[in-house]
């Protein structure tokens, strides 16, 4: 099984020109077994034959590998800590600009959530802060969803009624995000595992006050995890904030350079003396 899985990973890497070798072996095995069962094939070797013969099947498998679940204000505690304790002093002490990166952004729910709390804070403090949020993903269909700014009711469960009324407009069976929020966000394709870049080229290579990379690192093997974390750390400004998912941790080599801000929330601040 493992040898066949390795062949499938190599096939996908060559077929798409992306590094699927950094995905956790267990994740890839589960998705292959799931797809093999769906197709009622005998084993992974039979599935590999299908991958090579059916031009549509590689795309189907890749969609299964790219976990694309997101919602507004996912992990509300993180967003509340940002809104009440972290963002206000950053805006007050800033230079009138605030740059953030939502990495592996899926359909843009996380980027919009960040834009909303920054906008709320700036208005509360009566600040005219220029906000730029770079939202990146490897899947073009996810990016198109973000650019459209229209979301089904099911993804809006975490949005309080006051925010729903302020920042969203009913549109058929869903809601459309306010254009003022959408204008803060630049959606672009970026492969976090690309060895030739460490930040979205559209951002002029980093310099972020806040980076959110949640629930992506957990699907990588240790080498891939560290590779992506290296880039996130490099792109983060000194004093900048890093948001990780609940199941994700800071690699040991970076513990001296990142301060955990609270006992909960998985938010870290890059030390002023930290070096990449």
Secondary structure, DSSP 8 states (H G I E B T S, - for coil): -HHHHHHHHHHHHHHHTS-GGGB-HHHHHHHHHHHHHHTT-SSHHHHHHHHHH-TTHHHHHHHHHS-----TTSSHHHHHHIIIIIHHHHHHHS-SEEEEEEES-TTTHHHHHHHHHHHHHHHHTT---EEEEEEEES-HHHHHHHHHTEEEGGGGTTS-HHHHHHHEEEETTEEEE-HHHHTTEEEEE--TT-TT-SS-GGGTS--EEEEEE-SSGGGB-HHHHHHHHHHHHHHEEEEEEEEE-TT----GGGGGGEEE-SSSS-EEEE-TT---
